[in-house]
């Protein structure tokens, strides 16, 4: 039955998309495809083009679009050093990724076969960019690159770091992504019918769409902006302030000045579209909300929270999903437990060799792996060091805990949390706790397939979705989590255990001691209930949280309403 679930769902998706391919909307998209814009894409583990969940989600979507033959192109930026994880790379590795050709990219060319160069007016000058094409198992993904000889040194540095800590550099990146991305598509001869902005980083795209309509129809910019909304989709991924790019409006005016002259619109009119009411703050999120005709959140709970924050910009819900073929290391569910143990063994062999540990396959393995930020409460399981020490160091029922994740170089709270975990690993929990550096999609795949327990501790209402738990469930790991993000839509106790959001500091230990550990170690083997939860977890991930279902929802709930 379990194996049938996988094939039945995949077959249903294939049938639905085949039916969709005969519709008028699909035929429109063939000649005028969806243009998907995102600041990051996790195309391969070692690529410096992603930081975390947003990029992983974007990569899963462009893979699913490829599999389902959905007419789509994707646009982003090529970063030469990437995010924090690149600090673990050697100079030789950095030199390797600084040449995108080494990572499977080809320079984008026009219909005449000539390399494409576009320019973006920033402040008082033109910044040039080329584009790199990646299409290995994805729809075409074009990443813009300003690190070329035509540019001054400071402009070559624009795409050095993903989510650069310098606000002016960050703003320049977003101008290149939005305005430059539109101009790239024009040079490629692509005329999209839908522009999908995955988060607000590409919101300047809306100015270019409106400017083109203004020129074509001979209307005012204000009128053109309203028309442009019918072609623009905005997906919001977070309510956390740090996830929204805000700038002082004077800086935005300065950097947009030449662009405003170029499109013949007063710079004040452009800047006003992103101004937070009664402030001098320019918000990329507000620009996105005011520019999109279709707006969505990425889980049911997220949509409830978002609609309370932005009541004038109602959001529909399209819960995120995962690209099943990319993350499935089980394949045949009839041997779910046996295959999971095989994957766990491979993970432990790697860890034991690297860190000189002696962790065993029959010992309970808890994994916490994601971006290390305050609202995810990475230190929750260490709130009572004496109690967690007693749990982990038990002679008869030991517990091993594995942490991994990234933090931004300017995030003091995240850095402090990682340092604290590493200290516990060397002292109080030595031999039973480790923190693995250089978290990437390759390691994520090993962890989600090898964990017994997937620990997730966000403050409820702060995690927009949290797709890592879906990947863990797909591979038979049980979720031990607060009921946040996608888990709000699931019967958490059927696929794991629910942590009390308010009483987390004690509840996390009570559940471990009274439920999880006894279930795992009962009579020398895991209980039938545990195995049933593994099967239920996998079935749920396949049935309700796949990228195929997500893409279908986008078409039915948003795209079809616009075109």
C-alpha positions in Angstrom: 0.0 0.0 0.0 2.8 2.4 0.9 4.6 1.9 -2.4 1.3 2.5 -4.2 0.9 5.8 -2.4 4.1 7.1 -4.0 3.3 5.9 -7.5 -0.4 6.9 -7.3 0.4 10.5 -6.3 3.1 10.8 -8.9 0.7 9.5 -11.5 -2.0 11.8 -10.4 0.3 14.8 -10.8 1.4 13.7 -14.2 -2.2 13.2 -15.3 -3.2 16.7 -13.9 -0.4 18.4 -15.8 -1.1 16.6 -19.0 -4.7 17.8 -18.8 -3.4 21.3 -18.0 -1.2 21.2 -21.1 -4.4 21.2 -23.2 -5.8 24.4 -21.7 -5.8 27.9 -23.1 -3.6 29.1 -20.2 -0.9 26.6 -20.9 -0.9 27.5 -24.6 -0.5 31.2 -23.5 2.4 30.2 -21.3 4.2 28.4 -24.2 4.6 31.7 -26.0 4.7 33.9 -22.9 6.1 31.9 -20.0 6.2 32.5 -16.3 9.3 34.4 -15.2 10.3 33.3 -11.7 12.5 35.8 -9.8 14.4 34.9 -6.6 17.6 36.1 -4.9 18.9 32.6 -4.3 18.8 29.1 -5.8 20.2 25.9 -4.2 21.0 24.3 -7.6 23.8 22.2 -6.3 25.4 21.7 -2.9 28.7 23.5 -3.5 27.2 26.4 -5.5 27.6 29.8 -3.7 24.1 30.8 -4.9 22.0 30.1 -1.8 21.8 30.6 2.0 19.0 28.4 3.2 15.3 27.6 2.9 14.4 30.2 0.3 17.0 29.1 -2.2 16.2 25.4 -1.5 12.5 26.0 -2.1 13.3 27.9 -5.3 15.5 25.1 -6.6 12.8 22.5 -5.9 10.2 24.6 -7.7 12.3 25.0 -10.9 13.0 21.3 -10.9 9.4 20.4 -10.5 8.5 22.9 -13.3 11.0 21.1 -15.5 9.6 17.7 -14.7 6.0 18.8 -15.4 7.0 20.7 -18.6 5.6 24.0 -17.3 6.8 26.9 -19.4 8.9 28.9 -17.0 12.3 30.7 -16.9 14.0 31.7 -13.6 16.2 34.7 -12.9 18.6 35.4 -10.0 22.1 36.5 -9.2 25.5 34.7 -9.3 27.4 35.3 -6.1 31.1 34.7 -6.1 31.6 34.1 -2.4 28.0 33.3 -1.4 26.8 33.2 2.2 28.5 32.5 5.5 29.3 28.8 4.6 31.9 29.9 2.1 34.2 30.9 4.9 34.9 27.2 5.4 36.1 26.9 1.8 39.8 27.0 0.9 41.3 29.5 -1.5 41.4 26.8 -4.1 37.7 26.0 -3.7 36.8 29.7 -3.9 38.8 30.1 -7.1 36.9 27.1 -8.5 33.5 28.6 -7.8 34.5 32.0 -8.9 34.4 30.6 -12.4 30.7 29.5 -13.0 31.7 27.4 -15.9 33.3 25.0 -13.4 29.9 24.5 -11.8 28.0 23.7 -15.0 26.9 27.2 -16.1 27.0 28.5 -19.7 27.1 32.2 -20.6 23.7 33.3 -21.9 23.5 34.3 -25.5 20.9 36.0 -27.7 19.1 34.5 -30.6 22.1 35.4 -32.9 24.4 33.4 -30.6 26.1 36.5 -29.2 26.9 36.8 -25.4 24.3 39.0 -23.7 25.3 42.1 -21.7 22.7 44.3 -20.0 23.1 47.5 -18.2 21.4 48.9 -15.1 21.4 52.6 -14.1 22.6 52.8 -10.5 23.1 56.3 -9.0 25.0 58.3 -11.7 26.4 55.4 -13.8 25.5 52.4 -15.9 26.4 49.0 -14.3 26.9 46.2 -16.8 26.1 42.5 -16.2 26.3 39.2 -18.1 24.2 36.2 -17.4 25.0 32.6 -16.7 22.6 29.8 -17.7 22.0 26.7 -15.7 19.5 24.0 -17.0 20.6 20.7 -15.6 17.3 19.1 -14.6 15.6 22.5 -14.2 13.8 25.0 -16.3 16.3 27.6 -17.6 17.8 29.5 -14.7 19.7 32.7 -15.6 21.9 34.3 -12.9 23.2 37.9 -13.5 26.9 38.7 -12.8 28.5 42.1 -12.5 32.0 40.8 -11.8 33.2 41.6 -15.4 35.9 43.8 -16.8 33.5 46.5 -18.1 32.7 47.6 -14.5 34.6 49.6 -12.0 36.0 47.6 -9.0 33.1 48.6 -6.7 30.5 47.5 -9.2 32.3 44.2 -9.7 31.9 43.6 -6.0 28.1 44.0 -6.1 27.6 40.2 -6.5 30.4 39.1 -4.1 28.3 38.2 -1.1 24.8 36.8 -0.8 22.7 39.1 1.5 25.7 41.5 1.9 25.7 43.2 5.3 26.3 46.6 3.6 22.9 48.1 2.9 24.0 50.1 -0.1 25.5 46.9 -1.7 22.3 45.0 -0.9 20.2 47.7 -2.5 22.4 47.6 -5.6 22.0 43.8 -5.8 18.2 44.2 -5.8 18.4 46.8 -8.5 20.4 44.4 -10.7 18.1 41.5 -9.9 14.8 43.3 -10.6 15.6 45.9 -13.3 18.5 43.9 -14.8 16.5 40.7 -14.7 13.7 42.2 -16.8 16.2 43.6 -19.3 17.8 40.2 -19.6 14.6 38.6 -20.6 14.0 41.3 -23.2 17.4 40.6 -24.7 16.6 36.9 -24.7 13.4 37.6 -26.6 11.3 36.3 -23.8 8.0 38.1 -23.1 6.5 36.7 -19.9 2.8 36.7 -19.2 3.5 36.3 -15.4 6.3 37.6 -13.3 6.6 35.7 -10.0 8.6 37.4 -7.3 9.7 34.9 -4.7 10.2 37.2 -1.8 10.6 41.0 -2.1 14.3 41.1 -3.2 13.3 41.4 -6.8 10.6 44.0 -6.3 12.2 46.7 -8.6 11.1 44.4 -11.4 7.7 45.9 -11.0 9.0 49.3 -12.0 10.4 48.0 -15.2 7.2 46.1 -16.0 5.2 49.3 -15.5 7.7 51.4 -17.4 7.4 49.2 -20.4 3.6 49.3 -20.3 3.8 53.1 -20.0 5.9 53.3 -23.1 3.8 50.8 -25.1 0.3 52.1 -24.2 1.2 55.8 -23.8 -0.3 56.0 -20.3 0.9 57.6 -17.1 3.3 55.6 -14.8 0.5 55.4 -12.2 -1.9 53.9 -14.7 0.8 51.6 -16.0 1.7 50.4 -12.5 -2.0 49.3 -12.0 -2.0 47.4 -15.3 1.3 45.8 -14.4 -0.2 44.4 -11.2 -2.3 42.0 -13.4 1.0 40.3 -14.4 2.8 40.1 -11.1 2.8 37.5 -8.3 4.4 38.0 -4.9 5.2 35.2 -2.5 6.0 36.3 1.0 8.1 33.9 3.0 8.5 35.5 6.4 7.0 37.8 9.0 10.3 38.2 10.8 11.7 41.7 10.5 15.2 40.6 9.6 13.7 38.9 6.5 12.5 42.1 5.0 14.9 44.5 3.3 14.3 48.1 4.4 16.3 51.1 3.4 16.4 54.8 4.2 14.3 56.5 1.4 17.1 59.0 0.7 19.5 56.1 -0.3 16.8 54.6 -2.5 16.2 58.0 -4.2 20.0 58.5 -4.7 20.5 55.1 -6.4 17.3 55.4 -8.5 18.0 58.9 -9.7 19.5 58.0 -13.1 16.9 55.2 -13.6 14.1 57.7 -12.9 15.5 60.1 -15.6 15.8 57.2 -18.0 12.2 56.1 -17.8 11.0 59.8 -17.4 9.2 59.3 -14.1 9.9 61.5 -11.0 12.1 59.6 -8.6 9.7 60.5 -5.8 6.9 58.7 -7.5 9.0 55.6 -7.7 10.2 55.7 -4.1 6.6 56.4 -2.8 5.6 52.9 -3.8 7.8 51.4 -1.2 7.4 53.9 1.7 6.1 52.5 5.0 3.2 54.7 6.1 4.2 57.7 8.3 8.0 56.9 8.0 11.1 57.6 5.9 11.6 53.8 5.5 11.5 52.2 2.1 10.4 48.6 2.3 10.9 46.1 -0.5 8.0 44.1 1.0 5.7 47.1 0.7 6.8 47.7 -2.9 6.0 44.1 -3.6 2.6 44.1 -1.9 1.6 47.3 -3.8 2.8 46.0 -7.1 1.3 42.5 -7.2 -2.1 41.3 -8.3 -1.6 37.9 -6.8 -0.1 37.5 -3.3 0.4 34.4 -1.3 1.8 33.1 1.9 3.5 29.7 2.2 1.5 27.8 4.8 -2.0 28.1 6.2 -0.8 29.5 9.5 1.5 31.9 7.8 -1.4 33.2 5.7 -3.5 33.8 8.9 -0.6 35.7 10.5 0.2 37.6 7.3 -3.3 38.8 6.8 -3.4 40.2 10.3 -0.1 42.1 9.6 -1.1 43.3 6.2 -5.0 43.4 6.1 -5.0 45.7 3.1 -3.1 43.1 1.0 -4.9 39.8 1.4 -2.9 36.7 0.8 -4.1 33.3 -0.4 -2.3 30.2 0.8 0.0 28.1 -1.3 1.8 25.8 1.2 5.4 25.1 0.1 6.3 21.6 -1.0 9.5 19.6 -1.8 10.8 18.1 -5.0 10.2 14.4 -4.1 12.8 12.9 -6.5 15.6 15.2 -5.1 15.1 14.3 -1.5 13.8 10.8 -1.4 16.4 8.3 -0.2 13.9 5.6 0.6 12.4 4.8 -2.8 10.7 1.6 -1.8 8.5 2.1 1.3 7.9 -1.6 1.7 11.4 -1.7 3.3 11.0 1.7 5.0 12.6 0.9 8.4 15.4 -1.2 6.9 16.3 1.4 4.3 16.1 4.2 6.9 18.6 2.2 9.1 20.9 1.8 6.1 20.8 5.6 5.5 21.4 6.2 9.2 24.3 3.8 9.1 25.9 5.8 6.2 25.4 9.1 8.1 26.9 7.7 11.3 29.9 6.2 9.5 30.7 9.6 8.1 30.3 11.4 11.4 32.3 8.8 13.4 35.1 8.9 10.9 35.2 12.7 10.7 34.9 13.4 14.5 36.3 10.2 15.9 33.1 9.2 17.6 31.5 5.8 18.3 27.9 6.5 17.7 25.9 3.3 17.1 22.9 2.5 14.8 20.8 1.3 17.7 21.2 4.6 19.6 18.5 7.3 19.3 19.7 10.1 17.0 18.1 13.6 17.2 18.9 16.1 14.5 18.4 19.9 14.5 19.5 21.5 11.2 18.5 24.8 9.7 19.5 28.5 9.8 20.6 29.4 13.3 18.4 32.4 14.2 16.8 33.5 17.5 13.1 32.7 16.7 14.0 29.1 15.8 15.2 28.6 19.5 18.3 26.4 18.8 19.2 26.4 22.5 15.7 25.2 23.7 16.9 21.6 24.3 19.8 22.9 26.5 17.6 25.0 28.8 18.2 22.6 31.6 21.8 21.3 31.1 21.7 18.9 34.1 18.5 17.2 32.7 19.7 16.9 29.1 23.0 15.6 30.3 21.3 12.8 32.3 19.2 12.0 29.2 22.1 11.9 26.7 24.6 10.1 28.9 22.4 7.3 30.0 24.3 4.0 29.9 21.3 1.9 28.8 19.3 4.4 26.7 21.8 7.0 25.3 20.7 9.8 23.1 23.0 11.4 20.4 22.2 15.0 19.2 23.5 16.4 16.0 23.3 20.1 15.2 24.1 21.9 11.9 23.2 25.2 10.3 24.2 28.6 9.0 24.2 32.0 10.6 24.6 35.4 9.0 28.0 37.0 9.7 26.3 40.0 11.3 23.8 38.0 13.5 25.3 38.2 17.0 22.5 36.0 18.4 23.0 33.3 15.9 26.8 33.3 16.4 26.4 33.2 20.2 24.0 30.2 19.8 26.5 28.2 17.7 29.3 29.0 20.1 27.2 27.8 23.0 26.4 24.5 21.3 30.0 23.9 20.4 30.9 24.6 24.0 28.4 22.1 25.3 29.7 19.5 22.8 33.2 19.9 24.3 32.2 19.9 27.9 28.8 18.9 29.4 27.7 16.7 26.5 31.0 15.6 25.2 30.7 12.5 23.0 26.9 12.9 22.7 26.5 16.2 21.0 28.2 17.6 17.8 27.8 20.6 15.6 28.7 20.1 12.0 30.0 23.2 10.1 29.5 24.1 6.4 25.8 23.1 6.2 24.7 22.7 2.6 22.1 20.7 0.6 24.3 17.7 0.4 24.6 17.5 4.2 20.9 18.3 4.6 20.1 15.3 2.5 22.2 13.0 4.7 20.7 14.4 7.9 17.0 14.3 6.8 17.5 10.7 5.6 19.5 9.5 8.6 17.8 11.1 11.6 15.5 9.2 13.9 14.0 12.4 15.3 13.8 15.8 13.4 13.8 18.4 16.2 12.2 21.8 15.3 11.7 24.4 18.0 10.5 27.7 16.5 8.2 30.2 18.2 4.8 29.4 16.8 3.8 31.9 14.2 7.4 32.8 13.2 8.3 29.9 10.9 6.5 30.6 7.6 6.7 27.0 6.5 9.9 25.0 7.3 10.3 22.4 4.5 13.2 20.5 6.1 10.7 18.7 8.3 8.9 17.6 5.1 12.1 16.0 3.8 12.7 14.3 7.1 9.2 12.9 7.1 9.6 11.7 3.5 12.6 9.6 4.7 10.9 8.2 7.8 12.2 10.5 10.4 9.7 11.6 13.0 9.0 15.2 13.7 9.5 16.5 17.3 8.3 20.1 16.9 6.2 23.0 18.0 3.1 23.2 15.8 4.4 25.9 13.5 4.6 26.3 9.7 3.5 23.4 7.6 2.9 21.2 10.7 -0.1 23.4 11.6 -1.8 21.6 8.7 -0.8 18.1 9.9 -1.8 15.8 12.8 1.6 16.2 14.4 1.1 13.4 17.0 0.4 11.0 14.1 3.8 11.6 12.6 5.8 12.5 15.7 5.3 14.5 18.9 4.1 18.0 19.5 6.1 20.3 21.8 4.2 22.9 23.9 5.2 26.3 22.5 4.8 28.1 25.8 6.2 25.4 28.1 8.9 24.3 25.8 11.7 24.4 28.4 10.2 21.6 30.4 7.9 19.9 27.9 10.7 19.0 25.6 12.3 16.9 28.3 9.0 15.4 29.5 8.2 14.1 26.0 11.7 12.8 25.5 11.8 10.9 28.8 8.2 9.6 28.9 7.4 9.0 25.3 10.2 9.1 22.7 13.0 7.2 24.6 10.7 4.5 25.9 9.1 4.0 22.4 12.5 3.8 20.8 14.2 1.4 23.3 11.2 -0.7 24.3 12.2 -4.4 24.5 15.4 -3.7 22.6 13.7 -2.5 19.4 11.4 0.3 18.3 7.7 -0.2 18.8 5.1 -1.0 16.1 3.7 2.5 16.8 7.0 4.1 15.9 7.1 2.2 12.6 3.5 3.2 11.9 4.5 6.8 12.5 7.3 6.5 10.0 5.0 5.1 7.4 2.4 7.9 8.1 5.1 10.5 7.9 6.3 9.4 4.5 2.7 9.1 3.1 1.8 12.6 4.3 4.9 14.1 2.7 4.1 12.5 -0.6 0.4 13.1 -0.6 0.2 16.7 0.6 3.6 18.3 0.7 5.2 17.7 -2.7 6.4 20.4 -5.1 3.9 18.9 -7.6 1.0 19.8 -5.4 2.5 23.2 -4.7 2.9 24.0 -8.4 -0.6 22.8 -9.1 -1.9 25.2 -6.4 0.0 28.1 -7.9 -1.6 27.5 -11.2 -5.2 27.0 -9.9 -5.2 29.6 -7.1 -3.0 32.4 -8.6 -1.7 32.1 -12.1 -5.1 31.3 -13.6 -6.6 34.3 -11.9 -4.2 36.7 -13.7 -3.8 35.6 -17.3 
